[in-house]
């Protein structure tokens, strides 16, 4: 992957080379790409690395919480900047790009939805998956459900994401490399998954691409429910999640949402601050 002229460039196996425009949203470089093209890019770039022993491409995602965390904690921002591409996994980022940005984001690229786009293409092109993250019961249930949806999908391995004992990380890296997945779906939560991916990029030579995935396996397994479509489209999925888990999430969102809104309005590549000031005065 290389960056030039406000674009990210990737080599692909069949559809590449790829050039993806980026937009500065909330202080982060966000890819201006839709789900369909994201899925095509992921499979094409992953297959281009098969058997080469090159370090995997790392694709991550940002929402309002991530924007806030990156502004407050420079080491987390550095982790995201050391990935190769950042998706907009939050409608507020899309809305702000359309209001203020030179480069507009075409849509939200939610990992839970993107997974199914990528799985469909993986079936067509023979790409292999590995799942790492969540609890053992959740990742097992997610794997079972995915196999029911896509019987011919090549899932070469899975493991829970609790790597607490000495030697666990080394063992799982060996397991993943031996399985040689084209795509590693990594669901350890922000910022653990970004740290794992960046820290071990040079060791995961059997992997083509890493997609950090947050709570993907909890959603795939059915353990957690998605918000209604209208709430997702309105950028209110966080409110639905807070309704389901008020004790765990209320404090987080009350802290990060106002900060994220401030950052989205002030660090999103505005070409003319008078436009924002006029809106505030109205």
ChimeraX commands (.cxc) that place a marker at each C-alpha (Angstrom):
marker #1 position 0.00,0.00,0.00 radius 0.5
marker #1 position 1.21,3.51,-0.83 radius 0.5
marker #1 position -0.34,6.94,-0.37 radius 0.5
marker #1 position -0.21,9.73,-2.90 radius 0.5
marker #1 position -2.26,12.73,-3.90 radius 0.5
marker #1 position -4.96,12.20,-1.26 radius 0.5
marker #1 position -5.43,8.55,-2.26 radius 0.5
marker #1 position -4.43,5.14,-0.92 radius 0.5
marker #1 position -3.02,2.77,-3.53 radius 0.5
marker #1 position -3.08,-1.03,-3.33 radius 0.5
marker #1 position -1.93,-3.84,-5.58 radius 0.5
marker #1 position -4.63,-6.40,-6.40 radius 0.5
marker #1 position -4.71,-9.89,-7.85 radius 0.5
marker #1 position -7.30,-9.35,-10.57 radius 0.5
marker #1 position -9.04,-6.00,-10.15 radius 0.5
marker #1 position -6.09,-3.86,-9.07 radius 0.5
marker #1 position -4.25,-1.65,-8.84 radius 0.5
marker #1 position -6.65,0.14,-6.52 radius 0.5
marker #1 position -6.74,3.86,-5.75 radius 0.5
marker #1 position -8.99,4.91,-2.86 radius 0.5
marker #1 position -9.64,8.61,-2.10 radius 0.5
marker #1 position -9.36,9.68,1.52 radius 0.5
marker #1 position -11.12,12.42,3.48 radius 0.5
marker #1 position -10.05,13.94,6.78 radius 0.5
marker #1 position -12.98,13.39,9.15 radius 0.5
marker #1 position -12.64,14.20,12.84 radius 0.5
marker #1 position -8.89,14.34,12.40 radius 0.5
marker #1 position -8.55,10.85,10.87 radius 0.5
marker #1 position -7.93,9.84,7.24 radius 0.5
marker #1 position -11.14,8.02,6.26 radius 0.5
marker #1 position -11.51,6.04,3.04 radius 0.5
marker #1 position -14.13,7.36,0.63 radius 0.5
marker #1 position -15.31,3.94,-0.52 radius 0.5
marker #1 position -18.61,2.07,-0.39 radius 0.5
marker #1 position -19.29,-1.44,0.88 radius 0.5
marker #1 position -19.35,-3.13,-2.51 radius 0.5
marker #1 position -15.97,-1.77,-3.56 radius 0.5
marker #1 position -14.58,-2.36,-0.07 radius 0.5
marker #1 position -15.44,-6.04,-0.33 radius 0.5
marker #1 position -13.89,-6.27,-3.80 radius 0.5
marker #1 position -10.74,-4.51,-2.62 radius 0.5
marker #1 position -10.40,-6.75,0.46 radius 0.5
marker #1 position -10.63,-10.01,-1.47 radius 0.5
marker #1 position -8.48,-8.80,-4.35 radius 0.5
marker #1 position -5.72,-7.41,-2.14 radius 0.5
marker #1 position -5.79,-10.46,0.15 radius 0.5
marker #1 position -5.48,-12.90,-2.75 radius 0.5
marker #1 position -2.65,-10.85,-4.28 radius 0.5
marker #1 position -0.64,-11.57,-1.11 radius 0.5
marker #1 position -1.35,-15.32,-1.00 radius 0.5
marker #1 position 1.90,-17.24,-0.75 radius 0.5
marker #1 position 4.11,-14.14,-0.89 radius 0.5
marker #1 position 4.87,-13.98,2.87 radius 0.5
marker #1 position 4.43,-10.22,2.71 radius 0.5
marker #1 position 3.03,-8.51,5.82 radius 0.5
marker #1 position -0.77,-8.37,5.70 radius 0.5
marker #1 position -2.72,-5.24,4.83 radius 0.5
marker #1 position -4.61,-3.94,7.88 radius 0.5
marker #1 position -8.06,-2.41,7.44 radius 0.5
marker #1 position -9.77,-0.81,10.43 radius 0.5
marker #1 position -12.89,1.25,11.13 radius 0.5
marker #1 position -13.75,4.46,12.95 radius 0.5
marker #1 position -16.91,5.82,14.53 radius 0.5
marker #1 position -17.53,8.70,16.93 radius 0.5
marker #1 position -16.08,6.80,19.87 radius 0.5
marker #1 position -12.87,6.09,17.93 radius 0.5
marker #1 position -12.58,9.73,16.84 radius 0.5
marker #1 position -12.81,10.79,20.49 radius 0.5
marker #1 position -10.37,8.14,21.71 radius 0.5
marker #1 position -7.79,9.07,19.08 radius 0.5
marker #1 position -7.94,12.75,20.04 radius 0.5
marker #1 position -7.57,11.99,23.76 radius 0.5
marker #1 position -4.94,9.25,23.53 radius 0.5
marker #1 position -2.10,9.78,21.04 radius 0.5
marker #1 position -0.94,6.15,21.23 radius 0.5
marker #1 position -4.36,4.98,20.01 radius 0.5
marker #1 position -4.27,7.53,17.20 radius 0.5
marker #1 position -0.84,6.21,16.22 radius 0.5
marker #1 position -2.26,2.67,16.05 radius 0.5
marker #1 position -4.98,3.76,13.64 radius 0.5
marker #1 position -2.53,5.74,11.53 radius 0.5
marker #1 position -0.39,2.60,11.26 radius 0.5
marker #1 position -3.24,0.69,9.62 radius 0.5
marker #1 position -3.57,0.84,5.84 radius 0.5
marker #1 position -7.19,1.96,5.46 radius 0.5
marker #1 position -9.89,3.22,7.84 radius 0.5
marker #1 position -13.58,2.72,7.05 radius 0.5
marker #1 position -16.32,5.06,8.25 radius 0.5
marker #1 position -18.34,2.81,10.56 radius 0.5
marker #1 position -20.60,5.60,11.79 radius 0.5
marker #1 position -23.23,7.69,10.02 radius 0.5
marker #1 position -22.16,10.97,11.72 radius 0.5
marker #1 position -18.85,10.71,9.84 radius 0.5
marker #1 position -20.76,10.34,6.57 radius 0.5
marker #1 position -23.08,13.26,7.38 radius 0.5
marker #1 position -20.16,15.57,8.24 radius 0.5
marker #1 position -18.27,14.67,5.06 radius 0.5
marker #1 position -21.31,15.66,3.02 radius 0.5
marker #1 position -21.71,18.96,4.85 radius 0.5
marker #1 position -18.11,20.13,4.94 radius 0.5
marker #1 position -15.73,17.86,3.11 radius 0.5
marker #1 position -14.10,18.23,-0.28 radius 0.5
marker #1 position -14.32,14.44,-0.59 radius 0.5
marker #1 position -17.69,12.98,0.39 radius 0.5
marker #1 position -18.04,9.53,1.90 radius 0.5
marker #1 position -20.47,7.50,-0.22 radius 0.5
marker #1 position -21.94,5.52,2.70 radius 0.5
marker #1 position -21.29,3.98,6.07 radius 0.5
marker #1 position -19.21,0.81,5.86 radius 0.5
marker #1 position -20.44,-1.18,8.85 radius 0.5
marker #1 position -18.26,-4.23,9.50 radius 0.5
marker #1 position -21.23,-6.47,10.34 radius 0.5
marker #1 position -22.79,-5.71,6.94 radius 0.5
marker #1 position -19.46,-5.70,5.11 radius 0.5
marker #1 position -18.73,-9.21,6.35 radius 0.5
marker #1 position -21.55,-10.65,4.23 radius 0.5
marker #1 position -20.39,-8.74,1.14 radius 0.5
marker #1 position -16.88,-10.12,1.60 radius 0.5
marker #1 position -18.15,-13.65,2.33 radius 0.5
marker #1 position -20.10,-13.70,-0.93 radius 0.5
marker #1 position -17.02,-12.72,-2.91 radius 0.5
marker #1 position -14.84,-15.17,-0.96 radius 0.5
marker #1 position -17.12,-17.97,-2.13 radius 0.5
marker #1 position -16.68,-16.94,-5.75 radius 0.5
marker #1 position -12.91,-16.55,-5.59 radius 0.5
marker #1 position -11.97,-19.23,-3.07 radius 0.5
marker #1 position -10.69,-16.94,-0.33 radius 0.5
marker #1 position -10.07,-18.41,3.13 radius 0.5
marker #1 position -11.20,-16.93,6.48 radius 0.5
marker #1 position -9.94,-17.17,10.07 radius 0.5
marker #1 position -11.95,-15.81,13.03 radius 0.5
marker #1 position -10.17,-14.52,16.15 radius 0.5
marker #1 position -12.05,-12.78,18.93 radius 0.5
marker #1 position -14.90,-12.72,21.44 radius 0.5
marker #1 position -15.59,-15.57,23.86 radius 0.5
marker #1 position -15.26,-19.20,22.83 radius 0.5
marker #1 position -19.03,-19.67,22.86 radius 0.5
marker #1 position -19.60,-16.56,20.75 radius 0.5
marker #1 position -16.95,-17.31,18.11 radius 0.5
marker #1 position -18.08,-20.96,17.94 radius 0.5
marker #1 position -21.71,-19.87,17.46 radius 0.5
marker #1 position -20.68,-17.26,14.90 radius 0.5
marker #1 position -18.74,-19.87,12.94 radius 0.5
marker #1 position -21.67,-22.29,13.02 radius 0.5
marker #1 position -24.07,-19.63,11.81 radius 0.5
marker #1 position -21.75,-18.45,9.03 radius 0.5
marker #1 position -21.30,-22.03,7.84 radius 0.5
marker #1 position -25.07,-22.43,7.73 radius 0.5
marker #1 position -25.37,-19.26,5.63 radius 0.5
marker #1 position -22.39,-20.04,3.39 radius 0.5
marker #1 position -21.86,-23.84,3.38 radius 0.5
marker #1 position -18.98,-23.72,0.89 radius 0.5
marker #1 position -17.10,-20.86,2.56 radius 0.5
marker #1 position -13.58,-21.94,3.55 radius 0.5
marker #1 position -13.23,-21.11,7.26 radius 0.5
marker #1 position -9.78,-22.49,8.07 radius 0.5
marker #1 position -9.83,-21.78,11.80 radius 0.5
marker #1 position -11.24,-19.91,14.76 radius 0.5
marker #1 position -10.20,-18.99,18.28 radius 0.5
marker #1 position -11.53,-16.92,21.16 radius 0.5
marker #1 position -9.90,-13.57,21.77 radius 0.5
marker #1 position -8.86,-14.03,25.39 radius 0.5
marker #1 position -5.08,-14.34,25.11 radius 0.5
marker #1 position -4.13,-13.99,28.75 radius 0.5
marker #1 position -1.70,-16.78,29.52 radius 0.5
marker #1 position 1.99,-16.59,28.77 radius 0.5
marker #1 position 2.62,-17.87,25.28 radius 0.5
marker #1 position -1.01,-17.53,24.10 radius 0.5
marker #1 position -0.18,-14.86,21.54 radius 0.5
marker #1 position 2.74,-16.81,20.09 radius 0.5
marker #1 position 0.62,-19.96,19.85 radius 0.5
marker #1 position -2.27,-18.26,18.08 radius 0.5
marker #1 position 0.10,-16.56,15.61 radius 0.5
marker #1 position 1.57,-19.97,14.75 radius 0.5
marker #1 position -1.93,-21.43,14.40 radius 0.5
marker #1 position -3.04,-18.62,12.08 radius 0.5
marker #1 position 0.10,-18.80,9.93 radius 0.5
marker #1 position -0.26,-22.57,9.57 radius 0.5
marker #1 position -3.90,-22.14,8.51 radius 0.5
marker #1 position -2.89,-19.52,5.89 radius 0.5
marker #1 position -6.10,-17.50,5.78 radius 0.5
marker #1 position -6.50,-14.84,3.15 radius 0.5
marker #1 position -8.57,-12.72,5.55 radius 0.5
marker #1 position -8.19,-12.66,9.34 radius 0.5
marker #1 position -11.30,-11.23,11.01 radius 0.5
marker #1 position -9.99,-9.81,14.30 radius 0.5
marker #1 position -12.56,-9.00,16.99 radius 0.5
marker #1 position -10.68,-7.98,20.13 radius 0.5
marker #1 position -12.28,-4.55,20.61 radius 0.5
marker #1 position -10.77,-1.09,20.24 radius 0.5
marker #1 position -7.87,-0.62,20.78 radius 0.5
marker #1 position -6.71,-4.16,21.54 radius 0.5
marker #1 position -7.34,-5.36,18.01 radius 0.5
marker #1 position -5.44,-2.48,16.40 radius 0.5
marker #1 position -2.56,-3.09,18.80 radius 0.5
marker #1 position -2.51,-6.83,18.04 radius 0.5
marker #1 position -2.61,-6.25,14.29 radius 0.5
marker #1 position 0.07,-3.56,14.17 radius 0.5
marker #1 position 2.32,-5.32,16.70 radius 0.5
marker #1 position 2.18,-8.67,14.90 radius 0.5
marker #1 position 1.98,-7.54,11.28 radius 0.5
marker #1 position 5.52,-8.67,10.56 radius 0.5
marker #1 position 4.91,-12.10,12.13 radius 0.5
marker #1 position 1.58,-12.89,10.43 radius 0.5
marker #1 position 3.22,-13.79,7.14 radius 0.5
marker #1 position 0.61,-16.43,6.31 radius 0.5
marker #1 position -2.20,-13.83,6.25 radius 0.5
marker #1 position -3.20,-11.66,3.30 radius 0.5
marker #1 position -5.35,-9.07,5.05 radius 0.5
marker #1 position -6.49,-8.29,8.60 radius 0.5
marker #1 position -9.89,-6.69,9.17 radius 0.5
marker #1 position -10.39,-5.37,12.70 radius 0.5
marker #1 position -13.96,-6.22,13.55 radius 0.5
marker #1 position -15.02,-5.04,17.01 radius 0.5
marker #1 position -18.11,-6.95,18.16 radius 0.5
marker #1 position -18.65,-8.75,14.82 radius 0.5
marker #1 position -18.78,-12.24,16.31 radius 0.5
marker #1 position -21.38,-11.24,18.91 radius 0.5
marker #1 position -23.61,-10.01,16.08 radius 0.5
marker #1 position -22.94,-12.97,13.78 radius 0.5
marker #1 position -23.69,-15.40,16.60 radius 0.5
marker #1 position -26.98,-13.68,17.45 radius 0.5
marker #1 position -25.77,-12.83,20.94 radius 0.5
marker #1 position -26.38,-9.14,20.25 radius 0.5
marker #1 position -29.09,-7.56,18.10 radius 0.5
marker #1 position -28.66,-4.81,15.51 radius 0.5
marker #1 position -30.65,-1.61,15.73 radius 0.5
marker #1 position -33.67,-1.18,13.41 radius 0.5
marker #1 position -32.67,-0.03,9.93 radius 0.5
marker #1 position -34.14,3.44,10.40 radius 0.5
marker #1 position -31.98,4.01,13.49 radius 0.5
marker #1 position -28.88,2.80,11.63 radius 0.5
marker #1 position -29.60,5.14,8.72 radius 0.5
marker #1 position -30.20,8.08,11.08 radius 0.5
marker #1 position -26.91,7.52,12.89 radius 0.5
marker #1 position -28.66,6.40,16.07 radius 0.5
marker #1 position -27.40,2.83,16.42 radius 0.5
marker #1 position -25.44,3.97,19.48 radius 0.5
marker #1 position -28.72,4.95,21.17 radius 0.5
marker #1 position -30.17,1.49,20.56 radius 0.5
marker #1 position -27.06,-0.15,21.98 radius 0.5
marker #1 position -27.21,2.12,25.02 radius 0.5
marker #1 position -30.87,1.15,25.48 radius 0.5
marker #1 position -29.89,-2.54,25.49 radius 0.5
marker #1 position -26.83,-2.10,27.73 radius 0.5
marker #1 position -27.37,1.08,29.79 radius 0.5
marker #1 position -24.98,0.22,32.62 radius 0.5
marker #1 position -22.07,-0.58,30.33 radius 0.5
marker #1 position -22.57,2.04,27.64 radius 0.5
marker #1 position -24.32,5.10,29.12 radius 0.5
marker #1 position -21.18,6.54,30.68 radius 0.5
marker #1 position -19.14,5.87,27.56 radius 0.5
marker #1 position -21.51,7.59,25.17 radius 0.5
marker #1 position -22.24,10.54,27.46 radius 0.5
marker #1 position -18.50,11.14,27.58 radius 0.5
marker #1 position -17.49,10.48,23.99 radius 0.5
marker #1 position -20.49,11.70,21.95 radius 0.5
marker #1 position -20.21,15.45,22.72 radius 0.5
marker #1 position -16.44,15.31,22.25 radius 0.5
marker #1 position -16.79,13.39,18.99 radius 0.5
marker #1 position -19.34,15.92,17.68 radius 0.5
marker #1 position -16.94,18.77,18.44 radius 0.5
marker #1 position -14.12,16.98,16.63 radius 0.5
marker #1 position -16.28,16.11,13.62 radius 0.5
marker #1 position -17.28,19.76,13.26 radius 0.5
marker #1 position -13.82,21.22,13.74 radius 0.5
marker #1 position -11.38,18.61,12.33 radius 0.5
marker #1 position -13.01,17.47,9.14 radius 0.5
marker #1 position -11.04,19.24,6.42 radius 0.5
marker #1 position -13.24,22.31,6.29 radius 0.5
marker #1 position -12.11,24.55,3.47 radius 0.5
marker #1 position -13.92,27.57,4.87 radius 0.5
marker #1 position -14.55,27.91,8.63 radius 0.5
marker #1 position -17.01,30.70,7.87 radius 0.5
marker #1 position -19.40,28.02,6.64 radius 0.5
marker #1 position -19.37,26.38,10.06 radius 0.5
marker #1 position -19.60,29.70,11.85 radius 0.5
marker #1 position -22.61,30.72,9.75 radius 0.5
marker #1 position -24.34,27.47,10.62 radius 0.5
marker #1 position -23.66,27.98,14.34 radius 0.5
marker #1 position -24.97,31.56,14.21 radius 0.5
marker #1 position -28.19,30.40,12.57 radius 0.5
marker link #1:1,2 radius 0.2
marker link #1:2,3 radius 0.2
marker link #1:3,4 radius 0.2
marker link #1:4,5 radius 0.2
marker link #1:5,6 radius 0.2
marker link #1:6,7 radius 0.2
marker link #1:7,8 radius 0.2
marker link #1:8,9 radius 0.2
marker link #1:9,10 radius 0.2
marker link #1:10,11 radius 0.2
marker link #1:11,12 radius 0.2
marker link #1:12,13 radius 0.2
marker link #1:13,14 radius 0.2
marker link #1:14,15 radius 0.2
marker link #1:15,16 radius 0.2
marker link #1:16,17 radius 0.2
marker link #1:17,18 radius 0.2
marker link #1:18,19 radius 0.2
marker link #1:19,20 radius 0.2
marker link #1:20,21 radius 0.2
marker link #1:21,22 radius 0.2
marker link #1:22,23 radius 0.2
marker link #1:23,24 radius 0.2
marker link #1:24,25 radius 0.2
marker link #1:25,26 radius 0.2
marker link #1:26,27 radius 0.2
marker link #1:27,28 radius 0.2
marker link #1:28,29 radius 0.2
marker link #1:29,30 radius 0.2
marker link #1:30,31 radius 0.2
marker link #1:31,32 radius 0.2
marker link #1:32,33 radius 0.2
marker link #1:33,34 radius 0.2
marker link #1:34,35 radius 0.2
marker link #1:35,36 radius 0.2
marker link #1:36,37 radius 0.2
marker link #1:37,38 radius 0.2
marker link #1:38,39 radius 0.2
marker link #1:39,40 radius 0.2
marker link #1:40,41 radius 0.2
marker link #1:41,42 radius 0.2
marker link #1:42,43 radius 0.2
marker link #1:43,44 radius 0.2
marker link #1:44,45 radius 0.2
marker link #1:45,46 radius 0.2
marker link #1:46,47 radius 0.2
marker link #1:47,48 radius 0.2
marker link #1:48,49 radius 0.2
marker link #1:49,50 radius 0.2
marker link #1:50,51 radius 0.2
marker link #1:51,52 radius 0.2
marker link #1:52,53 radius 0.2
marker link #1:53,54 radius 0.2
marker link #1:54,55 radius 0.2
marker link #1:55,56 radius 0.2
marker link #1:56,57 radius 0.2
marker link #1:57,58 radius 0.2
marker link #1:58,59 radius 0.2
marker link #1:59,60 radius 0.2
marker link #1:60,61 radius 0.2
marker link #1:61,62 radius 0.2
marker link #1:62,63 radius 0.2
marker link #1:63,64 radius 0.2
marker link #1:64,65 radius 0.2
marker link #1:65,66 radius 0.2
marker link #1:66,67 radius 0.2
marker link #1:67,68 radius 0.2
marker link #1:68,69 radius 0.2
marker link #1:69,70 radius 0.2
marker link #1:70,71 radius 0.2
marker link #1:71,72 radius 0.2
marker link #1:72,73 radius 0.2
marker link #1:73,74 radius 0.2
marker link #1:74,75 radius 0.2
marker link #1:75,76 radius 0.2
marker link #1:76,77 radius 0.2
marker link #1:77,78 radius 0.2
marker link #1:78,79 radius 0.2
marker link #1:79,80 radius 0.2
marker link #1:80,81 radius 0.2
marker link #1:81,82 radius 0.2
marker link #1:82,83 radius 0.2
marker link #1:83,84 radius 0.2
marker link #1:84,85 radius 0.2
marker link #1:85,86 radius 0.2
marker link #1:86,87 radius 0.2
marker link #1:87,88 radius 0.2
marker link #1:88,89 radius 0.2
marker link #1:89,90 radius 0.2
marker link #1:90,91 radius 0.2
marker link #1:91,92 radius 0.2
marker link #1:92,93 radius 0.2
marker link #1:93,94 radius 0.2
marker link #1:94,95 radius 0.2
marker link #1:95,96 radius 0.2
marker link #1:96,97 radius 0.2
marker link #1:97,98 radius 0.2
marker link #1:98,99 radius 0.2
marker link #1:99,100 radius 0.2
marker link #1:100,101 radius 0.2
marker link #1:101,102 radius 0.2
marker link #1:102,103 radius 0.2
marker link #1:103,104 radius 0.2
marker link #1:104,105 radius 0.2
marker link #1:105,106 radius 0.2
marker link #1:106,107 radius 0.2
marker link #1:107,108 radius 0.2
marker link #1:108,109 radius 0.2
marker link #1:109,110 radius 0.2
marker link #1:110,111 radius 0.2
marker link #1:111,112 radius 0.2
marker link #1:112,113 radius 0.2
marker link #1:113,114 radius 0.2
marker link #1:114,115 radius 0.2
marker link #1:115,116 radius 0.2
marker link #1:116,117 radius 0.2
marker link #1:117,118 radius 0.2
marker link #1:118,119 radius 0.2
marker link #1:119,120 radius 0.2
marker link #1:120,121 radius 0.2
marker link #1:121,122 radius 0.2
marker link #1:122,123 radius 0.2
marker link #1:123,124 radius 0.2
marker link #1:124,125 radius 0.2
marker link #1:125,126 radius 0.2
marker link #1:126,127 radius 0.2
marker link #1:127,128 radius 0.2
marker link #1:128,129 radius 0.2
marker link #1:129,130 radius 0.2
marker link #1:130,131 radius 0.2
marker link #1:131,132 radius 0.2
marker link #1:132,133 radius 0.2
marker link #1:133,134 radius 0.2
marker link #1:134,135 radius 0.2
marker link #1:135,136 radius 0.2
marker link #1:136,137 radius 0.2
marker link #1:137,138 radius 0.2
marker link #1:138,139 radius 0.2
marker link #1:139,140 radius 0.2
marker link #1:140,141 radius 0.2
marker link #1:141,142 radius 0.2
marker link #1:142,143 radius 0.2
marker link #1:143,144 radius 0.2
marker link #1:144,145 radius 0.2
marker link #1:145,146 radius 0.2
marker link #1:146,147 radius 0.2
marker link #1:147,148 radius 0.2
marker link #1:148,149 radius 0.2
marker link #1:149,150 radius 0.2
marker link #1:150,151 radius 0.2
marker link #1:151,152 radius 0.2
marker link #1:152,153 radius 0.2
marker link #1:153,154 radius 0.2
marker link #1:154,155 radius 0.2
marker link #1:155,156 radius 0.2
marker link #1:156,157 radius 0.2
marker link #1:157,158 radius 0.2
marker link #1:158,159 radius 0.2
marker link #1:159,160 radius 0.2
marker link #1:160,161 radius 0.2
marker link #1:161,162 radius 0.2
marker link #1:162,163 radius 0.2
marker link #1:163,164 radius 0.2
marker link #1:164,165 radius 0.2
marker link #1:165,166 radius 0.2
marker link #1:166,167 radius 0.2
marker link #1:167,168 radius 0.2
marker link #1:168,169 radius 0.2
marker link #1:169,170 radius 0.2
marker link #1:170,171 radius 0.2
marker link #1:171,172 radius 0.2
marker link #1:172,173 radius 0.2
marker link #1:173,174 radius 0.2
marker link #1:174,175 radius 0.2
marker link #1:175,176 radius 0.2
marker link #1:176,177 radius 0.2
marker link #1:177,178 radius 0.2
marker link #1:178,179 radius 0.2
marker link #1:179,180 radius 0.2
marker link #1:180,181 radius 0.2
marker link #1:181,182 radius 0.2
marker link #1:182,183 radius 0.2
marker link #1:183,184 radius 0.2
marker link #1:184,185 radius 0.2
marker link #1:185,186 radius 0.2
marker link #1:186,187 radius 0.2
marker link #1:187,188 radius 0.2
marker link #1:188,189 radius 0.2
marker link #1:189,190 radius 0.2
marker link #1:190,191 radius 0.2
marker link #1:191,192 radius 0.2
marker link #1:192,193 radius 0.2
marker link #1:193,194 radius 0.2
marker link #1:194,195 radius 0.2
marker link #1:195,196 radius 0.2
marker link #1:196,197 radius 0.2
marker link #1:197,198 radius 0.2
marker link #1:198,199 radius 0.2
marker link #1:199,200 radius 0.2
marker link #1:200,201 radius 0.2
marker link #1:201,202 radius 0.2
marker link #1:202,203 radius 0.2
marker link #1:203,204 radius 0.2
marker link #1:204,205 radius 0.2
marker link #1:205,206 radius 0.2
marker link #1:206,207 radius 0.2
marker link #1:207,208 radius 0.2
marker link #1:208,209 radius 0.2
marker link #1:209,210 radius 0.2
marker link #1:210,211 radius 0.2
marker link #1:211,212 radius 0.2
marker link #1:212,213 radius 0.2
marker link #1:213,214 radius 0.2
marker link #1:214,215 radius 0.2
marker link #1:215,216 radius 0.2
marker link #1:216,217 radius 0.2
marker link #1:217,218 radius 0.2
marker link #1:218,219 radius 0.2
marker link #1:219,220 radius 0.2
marker link #1:220,221 radius 0.2
marker link #1:221,222 radius 0.2
marker link #1:222,223 radius 0.2
marker link #1:223,224 radius 0.2
marker link #1:224,225 radius 0.2
marker link #1:225,226 radius 0.2
marker link #1:226,227 radius 0.2
marker link #1:227,228 radius 0.2
marker link #1:228,229 radius 0.2
marker link #1:229,230 radius 0.2
marker link #1:230,231 radius 0.2
marker link #1:231,232 radius 0.2
marker link #1:232,233 radius 0.2
marker link #1:233,234 radius 0.2
marker link #1:234,235 radius 0.2
marker link #1:235,236 radius 0.2
marker link #1:236,237 radius 0.2
marker link #1:237,238 radius 0.2
marker link #1:238,239 radius 0.2
marker link #1:239,240 radius 0.2
marker link #1:240,241 radius 0.2
marker link #1:241,242 radius 0.2
marker link #1:242,243 radius 0.2
marker link #1:243,244 radius 0.2
marker link #1:244,245 radius 0.2
marker link #1:245,246 radius 0.2
marker link #1:246,247 radius 0.2
marker link #1:247,248 radius 0.2
marker link #1:248,249 radius 0.2
marker link #1:249,250 radius 0.2
marker link #1:250,251 radius 0.2
marker link #1:251,252 radius 0.2
marker link #1:252,253 radius 0.2
marker link #1:253,254 radius 0.2
marker link #1:254,255 radius 0.2
marker link #1:255,256 radius 0.2
marker link #1:256,257 radius 0.2
marker link #1:257,258 radius 0.2
marker link #1:258,259 radius 0.2
marker link #1:259,260 radius 0.2
marker link #1:260,261 radius 0.2
marker link #1:261,262 radius 0.2
marker link #1:262,263 radius 0.2
marker link #1:263,264 radius 0.2
marker link #1:264,265 radius 0.2
marker link #1:265,266 radius 0.2
marker link #1:266,267 radius 0.2
marker link #1:267,268 radius 0.2
marker link #1:268,269 radius 0.2
marker link #1:269,270 radius 0.2
marker link #1:270,271 radius 0.2
marker link #1:271,272 radius 0.2
marker link #1:272,273 radius 0.2
marker link #1:273,274 radius 0.2
marker link #1:274,275 radius 0.2
marker link #1:275,276 radius 0.2
marker link #1:276,277 radius 0.2
marker link #1:277,278 radius 0.2
marker link #1:278,279 radius 0.2
marker link #1:279,280 radius 0.2
marker link #1:280,281 radius 0.2
marker link #1:281,282 radius 0.2
view
